[in-house]
């Protein structure tokens, strides 16, 4: 994995954006010292030093996977979802990216600003319940705090998930020859939130893709070499991290990447590449060449995977680099420093 330098000074919004700046902050500050503590079971599994989507330890024939996520999105209600649906889906999806589609339980901690509308809170809670039912993921414990008016921007939600899997999947398992599959069209979440935040009018429906993916990922268990959900920093950031950790290069066929017309229009209007925009209901998969078509067929049979596509191939050359084949030539795809839109999830 590429060593990143953390600049001195103060924290900026880009250090929460999912790109190089955020990874540098985590690696150079939090991982630096936490990784020196006794791991008590995670030392032979996946601990904090791996900087994967969660931690994992072996229990009998299964792997116990645990992950946590905090959600600070603005606006809290957006086309296609809200902070409640996002908080459940995001954590369920992080478990699924390590193969843990059986969710044992989740925690939910909510921090509220004084004056927050109870009606809005009830709507958010019902959205969380609906997402839990979709994912078969019960919330089993939690916590609530209230802060003074002006001390918090409305609401912050933290969720932690614990799941089981027989086969653990990492984000560093790619090999030369593996095909890269995206489970659907990209860029919808980030651009839907941006359009809602700034009141931008565009033609066509633009809604977030936020959804728990565990049932879809369960259909391809055992056929995937690596997985990651392209949230903050988008497809570009996720691919760079996977390639760097795996020691491979990745060639992406730009024409094969599924992008909805409304997303393309919004991206062109705002000058933002959909490859750099957050998704909350899509996954990037590494799959052996002989299994790629079978995995694609299974994905497309699921409601969340109907637009799944094979978009690239892993190569031995230029490890850690992402090469974009435009059809007219090739260029390196740069990893963003951070998500172009802060507070996206």
Helices and strands as residue ranges (DSSP letters): G 13-16, H 20-25, I 26-31, H 32-34, G 48-50, E 55-59, E 62-71, E 77-78, E 81-82, H 83-96, E 102-113, H 118-135, E 139-147, E 155-165, E 179-182, H 188-198, H 214-218, E 226-228, H 234-246, E 249-253, G 254-256, H 261-270, G 274-276, E 284-287, G 289-291, H 292-300, G 303-305, E 309-315, E 322-325, E 330-332
